[in-house]
Amino acid sequence: MTCTEFLAMLDDLIDDSVTTEMRADLQEHLRGCEHCEVTLNTTRKTIQIYRSHEIYDMPPGLRERLHAAIMARCKKGC
């Protein structure tokens, strides 16, 4: 599994909506990729912080720009 494939499944992993087989593939990738492990942990922590504070709407396009920036960085580093 590549970092790009991992990142494409990140939402499903966090939402616990992946198959047992896919979860095993994702966990295997994490064992060998510190970058994706940090990304997963940071994303989980961000969600935890966000949920513990006032909820607000993201500006239009922010999610897409954020995702594109993460994907671009991953392609450079992996």
NULUMDO-797990 format. One line per field, with one value per atom (N, C-alpha, C, O, CB): residue number from 1; x, y, z; residue in one letter; atom name. Coordinates in steps of 0.05 Angstrom, whole numbers, plus 32768, in hexadecimal, padded with zeros to 4 digits. Glycine has a CB too. Layout:
residues N
seq	(NUM; ...)
X	(X; ...)
Y	(Y; ...)
Z	(Z; ...)
type	(A; ...)
atom	(CA; ...)
This chain:
residues 78
seq	(1; 1; 1; 1; 1; 2; 2; 2; 2; 2; 3; 3; 3; 3; 3; 4; 4; 4; 4; 4; 5; 5; 5; 5; 5; 6; 6; 6; 6; 6; 7; 7; 7; 7; 7; 8; 8; 8; 8; 8; 9; 9; 9; 9; 9; 10; 10; 10; 10; 10; 11; 11; 11; 11; 11; 12; 12; 12; 12; 12; 13; 13; 13; 13; 13; 14; 14; 14; 14; 14; 15; 15; 15; 15; 15; 16; 16; 16; 16; 16; 17; 17; 17; 17; 17; 18; 18; 18; 18; 18; 19; 19; 19; 19; 19; 20; 20; 20; 20; 20; 21; 21; 21; 21; 21; 22; 22; 22; 22; 22; 23; 23; 23; 23; 23; 24; 24; 24; 24; 24; 25; 25; 25; 25; 25; 26; 26; 26; 26; 26; 27; 27; 27; 27; 27; 28; 28; 28; 28; 28; 29; 29; 29; 29; 29; 30; 30; 30; 30; 30; 31; 31; 31; 31; 31; 32; 32; 32; 32; 32; 33; 33; 33; 33; 33; 34; 34; 34; 34; 34; 35; 35; 35; 35; 35; 36; 36; 36; 36; 36; 37; 37; 37; 37; 37; 38; 38; 38; 38; 38; 39; 39; 39; 39; 39; 40; 40; 40; 40; 40; 41; 41; 41; 41; 41; 42; 42; 42; 42; 42; 43; 43; 43; 43; 43; 44; 44; 44; 44; 44; 45; 45; 45; 45; 45; 46; 46; 46; 46; 46; 47; 47; 47; 47; 47; 48; 48; 48; 48; 48; 49; 49; 49; 49; 49; 50; 50; 50; 50; 50; 51; 51; 51; 51; 51; 52; 52; 52; 52; 52; 53; 53; 53; 53; 53; 54; 54; 54; 54; 54; 55; 55; 55; 55; 55; 56; 56; 56; 56; 56; 57; 57; 57; 57; 57; 58; 58; 58; 58; 58; 59; 59; 59; 59; 59; 60; 60; 60; 60; 60; 61; 61; 61; 61; 61; 62; 62; 62; 62; 62; 63; 63; 63; 63; 63; 64; 64; 64; 64; 64; 65; 65; 65; 65; 65; 66; 66; 66; 66; 66; 67; 67; 67; 67; 67; 68; 68; 68; 68; 68; 69; 69; 69; 69; 69; 70; 70; 70; 70; 70; 71; 71; 71; 71; 71; 72; 72; 72; 72; 72; 73; 73; 73; 73; 73; 74; 74; 74; 74; 74; 75; 75; 75; 75; 75; 76; 76; 76; 76; 76; 77; 77; 77; 77; 77; 78; 78; 78; 78; 78)
X	(8011; 8000; 8012; 8026; 7FED; 800B; 8019; 800D; 7FF7; 8019; 801C; 8012; 7FF8; 7FE6; 8027; 7FF8; 7FE1; 7FC8; 7FB3; 7FE6; 7FCC; 7FB6; 7FAD; 7F95; 7FBE; 7FC0; 7FB9; 7FA9; 7F94; 7FD3; 7FB2; 7FA4; 7F88; 7F76; 7FB4; 7F85; 7F6A; 7F57; 7F3F; 7F6C; 7F61; 7F51; 7F50; 7F42; 7F5B; 7F5D; 7F60; 7F44; 7F40; 7F70; 7F33; 7F18; 7F09; 7EFD; 7F07; 7F0A; 7EFC; 7F09; 7EFA; 7EFD; 7F23; 7F31; 7F28; 7F21; 7F4F; 7F28; 7F20; 7F03; 7EFB; 7F25; 7EF2; 7ED5; 7ECF; 7EB8; 7EC6; 7EE4; 7EE1; 7ECE; 7EBD; 7ED7; 7ED1; 7EC0; 7ED0; 7EC9; 7EAF; 7EE5; 7EF5; 7EF2; 7EEB; 7F14; 7EF6; 7EF4; 7F0C; 7F1F; 7EF4; 7F09; 7F1E; 7F38; 7F4E; 7F16; 7F35; 7F4D; 7F5A; 7F72; 7F44; 7F4A; 7F55; 7F62; 7F77; 7F3F; 7F56; 7F62; 7F7D; 7F90; 7F4F; 7F80; 7F9A; 7FAE; 7FC5; 7F97; 7FA6; 7FB8; 7FC1; 7FD8; 7FAA; 7FAE; 7FB4; 7FC7; 7FDA; 7F9B; 7FC2; 7FD4; 7FF0; 8004; 7FC8; 7FF1; 800B; 801B; 8033; 8008; 800D; 801A; 8024; 803A; 8006; 8014; 801B; 8034; 8044; 8004; 8038; 804F; 8069; 807E; 804D; 8068; 8080; 8081; 8094; 8083; 806E; 806D; 8067; 8050; 8058; 807C; 8079; 8069; 805A; 8095; 806C; 805D; 803F; 8030; 8065; 8035; 8019; 800F; 7FF9; 8012; 8021; 801A; 8016; 8003; 8030; 8027; 8025; 800C; 7FFD; 803E; 8006; 7FEE; 7FD5; 7FC3; 7FEE; 7FD4; 7FBD; 7FB9; 7FA4; 7FBF; 7FCF; 7FCE; 7FC6; 7FB6; 7FE8; 7FD1; 7FCB; 7FAE; 7FA1; 7FDE; 7FA4; 7F89; 7F76; 7F62; 7F83; 7F7C; 7F6B; 7F6B; 7F56; 7F75; 7F82; 7F85; 7F76; 7F68; 7FA2; 7F78; 7F69; 7F4B; 7F3D; 7F70; 7F42; 7F25; 7F1D; 7F08; 7F1E; 7F2E; 7F28; 7F27; 7F14; 7F3D; 7F3A; 7F3A; 7F21; 7F14; 7F54; 7F1C; 7F05; 7EEB; 7EDA; 7F03; 7EE8; 7ECF; 7ECC; 7EB5; 7ECE; 7EE2; 7EE0; 7EDB; 7ED9; 7EFA; 7EDA; 7ED6; 7EBE; 7EB1; 7EEF; 7EB9; 7EA2; 7EA4; 7EB9; 7EA0; 7E8E; 7E8D; 7E88; 7E78; 7E77; 7E97; 7E93; 7E95; 7EA0; 7EA9; 7E8A; 7E8B; 7EA5; 7EB0; 7E74; 7EB0; 7EC9; 7EC1; 7EAC; 7ED7; 7ED3; 7ECE; 7ECC; 7ED9; 7EE4; 7EBD; 7EBA; 7ED6; 7EE7; 7EA9; 7ED9; 7EF2; 7F09; 7F1D; 7EFA; 7F07; 7F1D; 7F24; 7F3C; 7F17; 7F10; 7F16; 7F24; 7F37; 7EFB; 7F1B; 7F28; 7F45; 7F57; 7F18; 7F49; 7F65; 7F77; 7F8E; 7F64; 7F6C; 7F7B; 7F83; 7F9A; 7F6C; 7F70; 7F75; 7F8A; 7F9C; 7F5B; 7F87; 7F9A; 7FB6; 7FC9; 7F91; 7FB8; 7FD2; 7FDF; 7FF7; 7FD0; 7FCF; 7FDA; 7FE3; 7FF8; 7FC5; 7FD3; 7FDA; 7FF3; 8004; 7FC2; 7FF6; 800D; 8026; 803B; 800A; 8024; 803B; 8042; 805A; 8034; 802F; 8034; 8042; 8055; 8019; 803A; 8047; 8064; 8074; 8038; 806A; 8086; 8097; 80AF; 8087; 808A; 8099; 8098; 80A7; 808F; 8088; 8085; 808C; 808B; 8069)
Y	(7FE8; 8000; 8019; 801A; 8000; 802C; 8045; 8059; 8055; 8051; 806F; 8084; 8091; 8098; 809A; 8094; 809F; 808D; 8098; 80A3; 8073; 8061; 8062; 8062; 8044; 8064; 8067; 8080; 807E; 8067; 8096; 80AF; 80AF; 80BB; 80C7; 80A1; 809F; 808F; 8093; 8091; 807E; 806E; 807A; 806E; 8052; 8090; 809B; 80A1; 809A; 80B4; 80AE; 80B4; 809A; 8099; 80C4; 8086; 806D; 805F; 8053; 805B; 8060; 8055; 8062; 8055; 8056; 807D; 808C; 8087; 8086; 80AA; 8085; 8080; 8063; 805C; 8089; 8052; 8035; 8028; 8018; 8031; 8030; 8024; 8015; 8016; 803A; 8008; 7FF8; 7FDB; 7FD4; 8000; 7FCA; 7FAD; 7FA4; 7FB2; 7F9E; 7F8D; 7F81; 7F7E; 7F84; 7F66; 7F76; 7F73; 7F8E; 7F90; 7F65; 7FA2; 7FBC; 7FC8; 7FD4; 7FCF; 7FC4; 7FCD; 7FC0; 7FCE; 7FC7; 7FA7; 7F99; 7FA5; 7FA9; 7F7B; 7FAB; 7FB8; 7FD4; 7FDB; 7FBB; 7FE3; 7FFE; 7FFC; 800C; 800D; 7FEA; 7FE6; 7FDD; 7FE6; 7FD2; 7FCD; 7FC4; 7FDC; 7FDE; 7FAE; 7FEC; 8004; 8016; 8020; 8014; 801A; 802B; 8021; 8031; 802D; 8006; 7FFB; 8004; 8005; 7FDD; 8009; 8010; 802D; 8035; 7FFF; 803E; 8059; 806D; 8071; 805C; 8079; 808C; 80A5; 80AF; 8095; 80AD; 80C4; 80BF; 80D1; 80C9; 80A9; 80A3; 809F; 80A5; 808A; 8094; 8090; 80AC; 80B0; 8080; 80BE; 80D9; 80E7; 80F4; 80EA; 80E3; 80EE; 80E4; 80F3; 80E8; 80CA; 80BD; 80C8; 80D0; 809F; 80C8; 80D1; 80EF; 80F7; 80CD; 80FF; 811B; 8120; 8131; 812A; 8111; 8114; 810C; 811A; 8103; 80F6; 80EE; 8103; 8109; 80D3; 810D; 8121; 813B; 8147; 8128; 8143; 815A; 8156; 8169; 8160; 813F; 8139; 813A; 8145; 811D; 812F; 8130; 814C; 8153; 811F; 815D; 8179; 8187; 8196; 8187; 8183; 8190; 8188; 819A; 8188; 816F; 8166; 8171; 8173; 8148; 8178; 8181; 819F; 81AA; 817A; 81AD; 81CA; 81D1; 81C0; 81D8; 81EA; 81F4; 81EB; 81EE; 8213; 81E2; 81D9; 81F1; 8203; 81C4; 81F2; 8208; 81FD; 81E7; 821E; 820C; 8203; 820A; 8220; 8210; 81F8; 81FE; 8210; 820C; 81E4; 8222; 8232; 8220; 820B; 8247; 8228; 8217; 8211; 8222; 8226; 81F8; 81F0; 81E9; 81DE; 8204; 81EE; 81E9; 81CC; 81C4; 81F3; 81BB; 819E; 8194; 8185; 818E; 819D; 8195; 819F; 8191; 819F; 81B8; 81C3; 81B5; 81AF; 81E2; 81AF; 81A1; 8185; 817C; 819F; 8177; 815C; 815D; 814D; 814F; 8171; 8173; 8179; 816F; 8189; 818A; 8190; 8178; 8174; 81A7; 8168; 8150; 813C; 8130; 8143; 8139; 8126; 812F; 811F; 8123; 8149; 8153; 814F; 8147; 8171; 8154; 8150; 8133; 812C; 815B; 8121; 8105; 80FB; 80EB; 80F5; 8104; 80FD; 8105; 80F7; 8109; 811C; 8125; 8114; 8110; 8142; 810B; 80FE; 80E0; 80D3; 8107; 80D4; 80B7; 80AA; 8092; 80AF)
Z	(8000; 8000; 8000; 800E; 8019; 7FF0; 7FEF; 8003; 800D; 7FD2; 8007; 8019; 800C; 801B; 801D; 7FF2; 7FE5; 7FE9; 7FEE; 7FC7; 7FE7; 7FEC; 8009; 800F; 7FE4; 801B; 8038; 803D; 804A; 8049; 8032; 8037; 802B; 8035; 802B; 8014; 8008; 801A; 8019; 7FED; 802C; 803E; 805A; 806B; 803F; 805F; 807A; 8086; 809E; 8079; 8078; 8083; 808B; 80A0; 806E; 8079; 807F; 8097; 80A7; 8067; 809A; 80B1; 80CB; 80DE; 80AE; 80CB; 80E2; 80E9; 8101; 80DE; 80D4; 80D9; 80DF; 80E3; 80C0; 80DE; 80E4; 80D0; 80D7; 8100; 80B6; 80A2; 808D; 8075; 8095; 8095; 8083; 808A; 80A1; 8084; 8076; 807B; 808C; 808F; 8060; 8097; 80A8; 8097; 80A1; 80B3; 807F; 806D; 8067; 8068; 8052; 8061; 805C; 8075; 8073; 8052; 808C; 80A5; 80A9; 80B1; 80BD; 80A3; 80A6; 8092; 809A; 80A0; 807A; 8066; 8070; 806D; 804B; 807B; 8085; 809D; 809E; 808D; 80AF; 80C6; 80BD; 80C9; 80D9; 80A9; 809F; 8094; 8098; 8089; 8085; 807A; 8091; 808F; 8068; 80A5; 80BB; 80CA; 80D4; 80CF; 80CB; 80D9; 80CB; 80D8; 80D9; 80B1; 80A2; 8099; 808B; 808B; 80A1; 8097; 80AD; 80B5; 8080; 80B7; 80CC; 80C4; 80D3; 80D6; 80AB; 80A0; 80A3; 80AC; 8083; 809A; 809B; 80B8; 80BF; 808A; 80C9; 80E5; 80F2; 8101; 80F4; 80EC; 80F7; 80EC; 80FB; 80F0; 80D2; 80C6; 80D3; 80DA; 80A8; 80D8; 80E5; 8101; 8109; 80E5; 8111; 812C; 812E; 813F; 813A; 811C; 811C; 8115; 8120; 8109; 8101; 80F9; 810F; 8115; 80E0; 811C; 8133; 814A; 8155; 813E; 8150; 8165; 815D; 816E; 816B; 8144; 813A; 813D; 8146; 811D; 8136; 8139; 8156; 815D; 812D; 8168; 8184; 818F; 819E; 8194; 8187; 8190; 8185; 8193; 8186; 816C; 815F; 816D; 8172; 8141; 8173; 8180; 819C; 81A6; 8181; 81A9; 81C5; 81C7; 81DD; 81D3; 81B0; 81B0; 819F; 8194; 81A5; 819D; 818E; 8171; 8164; 8190; 8166; 814B; 8139; 813F; 8146; 8123; 8110; 80F4; 80EF; 8114; 80E1; 80C5; 80B9; 80BD; 80B5; 80A9; 809A; 8082; 8076; 8090; 807B; 8064; 804B; 804A; 8060; 8037; 801F; 8013; 8010; 800A; 800C; 7FFE; 8010; 8007; 7FEC; 802A; 803D; 803E; 803C; 8058; 8040; 8041; 8029; 802B; 8045; 8011; 7FF8; 7FF6; 7FEE; 7FE0; 7FFF; 7FFE; 8012; 800C; 8004; 8029; 803D; 8033; 8036; 8057; 8028; 801D; 8007; 8006; 8013; 7FF5; 7FDF; 7FE9; 7FDE; 7FCC; 7FFE; 8009; 8016; 8013; 801D; 8024; 8031; 801B; 801E; 8043; 8007; 7FF1; 7FE3; 7FDD; 7FDD; 7FDD; 7FD0; 7FE1; 7FD7; 7FC9; 7FFB; 800D; 800E; 800F; 8029; 800F; 8010; 7FF7; 7FF9; 8014; 7FE0; 7FC7; 7FC6; 7FBB; 7FAF; 7FD3; 7FD4; 7FE7; 7FE3; 7FDC; 7FFD; 8013; 8012; 8021; 802D; 8002; 8003; 7FE8; 7FE6; 800A)
type	(M; M; M; M; M; T; T; T; T; T; C; C; C; C; C; T; T; T; T; T; E; E; E; E; E; F; F; F; F; F; L; L; L; L; L; A; A; A; A; A; M; M; M; M; M; L; L; L; L; L; D; D; D; D; D; D; D; D; D; D; L; L; L; L; L; I; I; I; I; I; D; D; D; D; D; D; D; D; D; D; S; S; S; S; S; V; V; V; V; V; T; T; T; T; T; T; T; T; T; T; E; E; E; E; E; M; M; M; M; M; R; R; R; R; R; A; A; A; A; A; D; D; D; D; D; L; L; L; L; L; Q; Q; Q; Q; Q; E; E; E; E; E; H; H; H; H; H; L; L; L; L; L; R; R; R; R; R; G; G; G; G; G; C; C; C; C; C; E; E; E; E; E; H; H; H; H; H; C; C; C; C; C; E; E; E; E; E; V; V; V; V; V; T; T; T; T; T; L; L; L; L; L; N; N; N; N; N; T; T; T; T; T; T; T; T; T; T; R; R; R; R; R; K; K; K; K; K; T; T; T; T; T; I; I; I; I; I; Q; Q; Q; Q; Q; I; I; I; I; I; Y; Y; Y; Y; Y; R; R; R; R; R; S; S; S; S; S; H; H; H; H; H; E; E; E; E; E; I; I; I; I; I; Y; Y; Y; Y; Y; D; D; D; D; D; M; M; M; M; M; P; P; P; P; P; P; P; P; P; P; G; G; G; G; G; L; L; L; L; L; R; R; R; R; R; E; E; E; E; E; R; R; R; R; R; L; L; L; L; L; H; H; H; H; H; A; A; A; A; A; A; A; A; A; A; I; I; I; I; I; M; M; M; M; M; A; A; A; A; A; R; R; R; R; R; C; C; C; C; C; K; K; K; K; K; K; K; K; K; K; G; G; G; G; G; C; C; C; C; C)
atom	(N; CA; C; O; CB; N; CA; C; O; CB; N; CA; C; O; CB; N; CA; C; O; CB; N; CA; C; O; CB; N; CA; C; O; CB; N; CA; C; O; CB; N; CA; C; O; CB; N; CA; C; O; CB; N; CA; C; O; CB; N; CA; C; O; CB; N; CA; C; O; CB; N; CA; C; O; CB; N; CA; C; O; CB; N; CA; C; O; CB; N; CA; C; O; CB; N; CA; C; O; CB; N; CA; C; O; CB; N; CA; C; O; CB; N; CA; C; O; CB; N; CA; C; O; CB; N; CA; C; O; CB; N; CA; C; O; CB; N; CA; C; O; CB; N; CA; C; O; CB; N; CA; C; O; CB; N; CA; C; O; CB; N; CA; C; O; CB; N; CA; C; O; CB; N; CA; C; O; CB; N; CA; C; O; CB; N; CA; C; O; CB; N; CA; C; O; CB; N; CA; C; O; CB; N; CA; C; O; CB; N; CA; C; O; CB; N; CA; C; O; CB; N; CA; C; O; CB; N; CA; C; O; CB; N; CA; C; O; CB; N; CA; C; O; CB; N; CA; C; O; CB; N; CA; C; O; CB; N; CA; C; O; CB; N; CA; C; O; CB; N; CA; C; O; CB; N; CA; C; O; CB; N; CA; C; O; CB; N; CA; C; O; CB; N; CA; C; O; CB; N; CA; C; O; CB; N; CA; C; O; CB; N; CA; C; O; CB; N; CA; C; O; CB; N; CA; C; O; CB; N; CA; C; O; CB; N; CA; C; O; CB; N; CA; C; O; CB; N; CA; C; O; CB; N; CA; C; O; CB; N; CA; C; O; CB; N; CA; C; O; CB; N; CA; C; O; CB; N; CA; C; O; CB; N; CA; C; O; CB; N; CA; C; O; CB; N; CA; C; O; CB; N; CA; C; O; CB; N; CA; C; O; CB; N; CA; C; O; CB; N; CA; C; O; CB; N; CA; C; O; CB; N; CA; C; O; CB; N; CA; C; O; CB; N; CA; C; O; CB; N; CA; C; O; CB; N; CA; C; O; CB; N; CA; C; O; CB)
